[in-house]
Amino acid sequence: MVVKSFRVIDPAGIHARPASILSQKVMSYKGDVKIKFAEKEGNLKSIMSIMALGIKQNSEFSIAVDGEGSEEMLLSLESTLVENNIVK
């Protein structure tokens, strides 16, 4: 399992658009991908699960990827977050 923390720079936080981008990115991944924020955890493959966490601008969250190719998946997610101006 690999885990990395991020800080949200998007003024709207992680709302529907970024949640959709993230969930689409991991849909074909066979392993588990979790997003953690403020003692809560959600499945990154579920848009509703991501949005239910209520991650706002300047909040810190982490993504945990478990399974074959987990390091590559985490790097891909990080690139996606940066390219879409969700995190720095």
DOZA-985764 format. One line per field, with one value per atom (N, C-alpha, C): x, y, z; residue in one letter; residue number from 0; atom name. Coordinates in nm, 4 decimals, decimal comma, always signed. Atoms other than C-alpha are relative to their C-alpha. Layout:
<nodes>
X X/...
Y Y/...
Z Z/...
r A/...
k NUM/...
a CA/...
</nodes>
This chain:
<nodes>
X +0,0853/+0,0000/+0,0894/-0,0691/+0,1205/-0,1010/+0,0869/-0,0192/+0,0708/-0,0559/+0,0323/-0,1033/+0,0880/-0,1111/+0,0070/+0,0124/-0,2276/-0,0738/+0,0741/-0,3555/-0,0778/+0,0899/-0,6520/+0,0240/-0,0127/-0,5968/-0,1229/+0,1210/-0,9221/-0,0916/+0,0845/-1,1386/-0,1317/+0,1258/-1,4458/+0,0233/-0,0294/-1,2674/-0,0181/+0,0230/-1,3275/-0,1505/+0,1432/-1,6720/-0,0254/+0,0410/-1,8479/+0,1013/-0,0932/-1,5997/+0,1262/-0,1189/-1,2821/-0,0320/+0,0392/-1,4655/-0,0214/+0,0239/-1,5730/+0,1316/-0,1306/-1,2215/+0,0760/-0,0723/-1,0710/-0,0624/+0,0643/-1,3287/+0,0165/-0,0207/-1,2987/+0,1425/-0,1407/-0,9214/+0,0254/-0,0268/-0,9401/-0,0980/+0,1021/-1,2420/+0,0567/-0,0534/-1,0343/+0,1072/-0,1017/-0,7852/-0,0605/+0,0537/-0,8339/+0,0145/-0,0236/-0,6990/-0,0931/+0,0790/-0,8441/+0,0643/-0,0478/-0,8155/-0,0922/+0,0778/-0,9288/+0,0457/-0,0303/-0,9461/-0,0371/+0,0210/-0,9132/+0,0061/+0,0063/-1,0094/-0,0688/+0,0578/-1,0724/-0,0650/+0,0470/-1,1065/-0,1058/+0,0974/-1,3392/+0,0730/-0,0604/-1,2653/-0,1062/+0,0920/-1,4247/+0,0680/-0,0485/-1,3882/+0,0192/-0,0286/-1,2190/-0,0698/+0,0737/-1,4196/-0,1447/+0,1376/-1,7418/-0,0036/+0,0110/-1,8171/-0,0710/+0,0769/-2,0729/+0,0808/-0,0841/-1,8296/+0,1048/-0,0996/-1,5703/-0,0657/+0,0674/-1,8156/-0,0523/+0,0528/-1,9590/+0,1040/-0,1051/-1,6224/+0,0037/+0,0057/-1,6749/+0,1364/-0,1365/-1,3112/+0,0023/+0,0003/-1,2731/+0,1418/-0,1285/-0,9964/+0,0878/-0,1030/-0,6754/-0,0071/+0,0077/-0,7790/+0,1035/-0,0928/-0,5339/-0,0737/+0,0590/-0,6413/+0,1071/-0,0966/-0,4643/-0,0703/+0,0469/-0,5028/+0,0862/-0,0684/-0,4140/-0,0352/+0,0200/-0,3671/+0,0609/-0,0457/-0,3396/-0,0274/+0,0166/-0,2839/+0,1158/-0,1052/-0,0685/+0,0043/-0,0153/+0,0703/-0,0422/+0,0485/-0,0201/+0,0843/-0,0853/+0,2807/-0,0287/+0,0303/+0,2050/-0,1361/+0,1330/-0,1628/+0,0057/-0,0096/-0,0737/+0,0679/-0,0664/+0,1657/-0,0945/+0,0971/-0,1047/-0,1074/+0,0992/-0,3583/+0,0590/-0,0652/-0,1101/+0,0110/-0,0099/-0,0486/-0,1360/+0,1354/-0,4234/-0,0439/+0,0362/-0,4762/+0,0708/-0,0776/-0,1990/-0,0448/+0,0412/-0,3007/-0,1358/+0,1341/-0,6584/-0,0110/-0,0062/-0,5489/-0,0826/+0,0707/-0,7025/+0,0962/-0,1057/-0,3757/+0,1234/-0,1257/-0,0302/+0,1079
Y -0,1179/+0,0000/+0,1236/-0,1282/+0,3489/+0,1093/-0,1090/+0,6670/+0,1323/-0,1341/+1,0337/+0,1028/-0,1096/+1,3533/+0,1154/-0,1142/+1,6560/+0,1136/-0,1159/+2,0090/+0,0597/-0,0500/+2,1391/+0,1485/-0,1416/+2,4654/+0,0508/-0,0384/+2,4650/+0,0764/-0,0806/+2,7461/-0,0678/+0,0690/+2,5211/-0,1327/+0,1265/+2,2284/-0,1161/+0,1165/+1,8775/-0,0174/+0,0010/+1,9179/-0,1013/+0,0995/+1,7266/-0,0210/+0,0151/+1,7980/-0,0757/+0,0767/+1,6891/-0,1415/+0,1341/+1,3974/-0,0914/+0,0766/+1,2816/-0,0352/+0,0223/+1,3194/-0,1108/+0,0994/+1,1171/-0,1384/+0,1312/+0,8403/-0,0647/+0,0546/+0,7997/-0,0533/+0,0382/+0,7764/-0,1388/+0,1260/+0,4777/-0,1124/+0,1011/+0,2896/-0,1312/+0,1226/+0,0403/-0,0657/+0,0554/-0,0133/-0,1123/+0,1186/-0,3575/+0,0047/-0,0066/-0,2692/+0,0974/-0,0933/-0,0572/+0,1375/-0,1374/+0,3207/+0,0754/-0,0697/+0,5166/+0,1447/-0,1402/+0,8883/+0,0240/-0,0210/+0,9968/+0,1484/-0,1401/+1,3285/+0,0090/-0,0287/+1,4315/-0,1228/+0,1222/+1,0822/-0,0762/+0,0687/+0,9831/-0,0590/+0,0663/+0,7549/-0,0283/+0,0289/+0,7122/-0,0811/+0,0778/+0,4908/+0,0961/-0,0936/+0,6866/-0,0394/+0,0425/+0,4866/+0,0489/-0,0483/+0,6530/+0,1517/-0,1462/+1,0172/+0,0455/-0,0394/+1,0360/-0,0185/+0,0269/+0,8853/+0,1108/-0,1074/+1,1498/+0,1308/-0,1261/+1,4405/+0,0021/+0,0073/+1,3201/+0,0384/-0,0374/+1,3926/+0,1518/-0,1454/+1,7684/+0,0659/-0,0532/+1,8512/+0,1400/-0,1403/+2,2292/+0,0482/-0,0611/+2,4592/+0,0073/-0,0016/+2,4486/-0,1193/+0,1208/+2,1143/-0,1010/+0,1059/+1,8266/-0,1337/+0,1328/+1,4791/-0,0952/+0,0969/+1,1581/-0,1021/+0,1073/+0,8901/-0,1218/+0,1262/+0,5279/-0,0972/+0,0926/+0,2834/-0,1342/+0,1340/-0,0901/-0,0947/+0,0960/-0,3580/+0,0076/+0,0037/-0,4389/+0,1323/-0,1273/-0,1240/+0,1205/-0,1083/+0,0901/+0,1270/-0,1189/+0,3219/+0,0782/-0,0652/+0,3927/+0,0691/-0,0600/+0,4552/+0,1272/-0,1193/+0,7001/+0,1139/-0,1030/+0,8877/+0,0565/-0,0431/+0,9015/+0,0895/-0,0827/+1,0367/+0,1350/-0,1261/+1,2979/+0,0918/-0,0791/+1,4137/+0,0576/-0,0443/+1,4339/+0,1138/-0,1048/+1,6402/+0,1313/-0,1206/+1,8848/+0,0619/-0,0488/+1,9130/+0,0691/-0,0577/+1,9983/+0,1068/-0,1076/+2,2594/-0,0279/+0,0378/+2,0679/+0,0091/-0,0111/+2,0465/+0,0603/-0,0546/+2,1997/-0,1034
Z +0,0000/+0,0000/+0,0000/+0,0036/-0,0852/+0,0339/-0,0455/+0,0684/-0,0241/+0,0180/-0,0138/+0,0431/-0,0439/+0,1351/-0,0984/+0,0909/-0,0626/+0,0704/-0,0502/+0,0097/-0,1169/+0,1048/-0,1925/-0,0251/+0,0357/-0,3815/-0,0748/+0,0716/-0,5792/+0,0950/-0,0892/-0,4308/+0,0385/-0,0301/-0,4475/+0,0727/-0,0662/-0,2827/-0,0962/+0,0853/-0,4097/-0,0147/+0,0308/-0,5621/-0,1114/+0,0991/-0,8421/-0,1129/+0,1135/-1,1236/+0,0401/-0,0372/-0,9415/+0,0482/-0,0453/-0,7818/-0,1200/+0,1222/-1,1274/-0,0694/+0,0636/-1,2683/+0,0734/-0,0791/-0,9834/-0,0115/+0,0049/-0,9888/-0,1373/+0,1346/-1,3673/-0,0162/+0,0105/-1,3326/+0,0601/-0,0702/-1,0940/-0,0319/+0,0284/-1,2334/-0,0523/+0,0590/-1,4313/+0,0875/-0,0890/-1,1468/+0,0834/-0,0676/-0,9920/+0,1522/-0,1441/-0,6457/+0,0706/-0,0801/-0,3665/-0,0001/-0,0061/-0,3719/+0,0952/-0,1027/-0,0659/+0,0100/-0,0273/+0,0049/+0,1459/-0,1425/+0,3683/+0,0325/-0,0408/+0,5224/+0,1359/-0,1316/+0,8840/+0,0641/-0,0655/+1,0292/-0,0800/+0,0851/+0,7419/-0,1196/+0,1143/+0,4513/-0,1058/+0,1086/+0,1115/-0,1082/+0,1129/-0,1931/-0,1174/+0,1094/-0,4714/-0,1295/+0,1190/-0,7263/+0,0021/-0,0147/-0,6029/+0,0134/-0,0033/-0,6834/+0,1274/-0,1189/-0,4023/+0,1280/-0,1164/-0,1527/+0,0170/-0,0033/-0,2430/+0,0451/-0,0323/-0,2267/+0,1437/-0,1363/+0,1058/+0,1049/-0,0952/+0,2687/+0,0232/-0,0168/+0,2152/+0,0087/-0,0042/+0,1391/-0,0607/+0,0417/+0,1177/-0,0341/+0,0339/-0,0077/+0,1247/-0,1043/+0,2032/+0,0949/-0,0817/+0,3547/-0,0483/+0,0353/+0,3638/+0,0013/+0,0102/+0,2536/-0,0494/+0,0511/+0,1624/-0,0885/+0,0869/-0,0999/+0,0284/-0,0242/-0,0250/-0,1119/+0,1111/-0,3113/+0,0389/-0,0355/-0,2524/-0,1165/+0,1084/-0,5146/-0,0982/+0,1012/-0,8132/-0,0761/+0,0703/-0,9750/+0,0826/-0,0872/-0,6732/-0,0105/+0,0098/-0,7063/-0,1276/+0,1277/-1,0715/+0,0052/-0,0109/-0,9932/+0,0830/-0,0843/-0,7153/-0,0749/+0,0800/-0,9445/-0,1056/+0,1004/-1,2114/+0,0622/-0,0703/-0,9604/+0,0379/-0,0359/-0,8397/-0,1214/+0,1237/-1,1983/-0,0386/+0,0331/-1,2592/+0,0924/-0,0965/-0,9416/-0,0315/+0,0304/-1,0363/-0,1323/+0,1331/-1,4054/+0,0030/-0,0083/-1,3047/+0,1080/-0,0994/-1,0482/+0,1255/-0,1229/-0,7588/+0,1176/-0,1016/-0,5631/-0,0661/+0,0509/-0,5979/+0,0091
r M/M/M/V/V/V/V/V/V/K/K/K/S/S/S/F/F/F/R/R/R/V/V/V/I/I/I/D/D/D/P/P/P/A/A/A/G/G/G/I/I/I/H/H/H/A/A/A/R/R/R/P/P/P/A/A/A/S/S/S/I/I/I/L/L/L/S/S/S/Q/Q/Q/K/K/K/V/V/V/M/M/M/S/S/S/Y/Y/Y/K/K/K/G/G/G/D/D/D/V/V/V/K/K/K/I/I/I/K/K/K/F/F/F/A/A/A/E/E/E/K/K/K/E/E/E/G/G/G/N/N/N/L/L/L/K/K/K/S/S/S/I/I/I/M/M/M/S/S/S/I/I/I/M/M/M/A/A/A/L/L/L/G/G/G/I/I/I/K/K/K/Q/Q/Q/N/N/N/S/S/S/E/E/E/F/F/F/S/S/S/I/I/I/A/A/A/V/V/V/D/D/D/G/G/G/E/E/E/G/G/G/S/S/S/E/E/E/E/E/E/M/M/M/L/L/L/L/L/L/S/S/S/L/L/L/E/E/E/S/S/S/T/T/T/L/L/L/V/V/V/E/E/E/N/N/N/N/N/N/I/I/I/V/V/V/K/K/K
k 0/0/0/1/1/1/2/2/2/3/3/3/4/4/4/5/5/5/6/6/6/7/7/7/8/8/8/9/9/9/10/10/10/11/11/11/12/12/12/13/13/13/14/14/14/15/15/15/16/16/16/17/17/17/18/18/18/19/19/19/20/20/20/21/21/21/22/22/22/23/23/23/24/24/24/25/25/25/26/26/26/27/27/27/28/28/28/29/29/29/30/30/30/31/31/31/32/32/32/33/33/33/34/34/34/35/35/35/36/36/36/37/37/37/38/38/38/39/39/39/40/40/40/41/41/41/42/42/42/43/43/43/44/44/44/45/45/45/46/46/46/47/47/47/48/48/48/49/49/49/50/50/50/51/51/51/52/52/52/53/53/53/54/54/54/55/55/55/56/56/56/57/57/57/58/58/58/59/59/59/60/60/60/61/61/61/62/62/62/63/63/63/64/64/64/65/65/65/66/66/66/67/67/67/68/68/68/69/69/69/70/70/70/71/71/71/72/72/72/73/73/73/74/74/74/75/75/75/76/76/76/77/77/77/78/78/78/79/79/79/80/80/80/81/81/81/82/82/82/83/83/83/84/84/84/85/85/85/86/86/86/87/87/87
a N/CA/C/N/CA/C/N/CA/C/N/CA/C/N/CA/C/N/CA/C/N/CA/C/N/CA/C/N/CA/C/N/CA/C/N/CA/C/N/CA/C/N/CA/C/N/CA/C/N/CA/C/N/CA/C/N/CA/C/N/CA/C/N/CA/C/N/CA/C/N/CA/C/N/CA/C/N/CA/C/N/CA/C/N/CA/C/N/CA/C/N/CA/C/N/CA/C/N/CA/C/N/CA/C/N/CA/C/N/CA/C/N/CA/C/N/CA/C/N/CA/C/N/CA/C/N/CA/C/N/CA/C/N/CA/C/N/CA/C/N/CA/C/N/CA/C/N/CA/C/N/CA/C/N/CA/C/N/CA/C/N/CA/C/N/CA/C/N/CA/C/N/CA/C/N/CA/C/N/CA/C/N/CA/C/N/CA/C/N/CA/C/N/CA/C/N/CA/C/N/CA/C/N/CA/C/N/CA/C/N/CA/C/N/CA/C/N/CA/C/N/CA/C/N/CA/C/N/CA/C/N/CA/C/N/CA/C/N/CA/C/N/CA/C/N/CA/C/N/CA/C/N/CA/C/N/CA/C/N/CA/C/N/CA/C/N/CA/C/N/CA/C/N/CA/C/N/CA/C/N/CA/C/N/CA/C/N/CA/C/N/CA/C/N/CA/C/N/CA/C/N/CA/C/N/CA/C
</nodes>
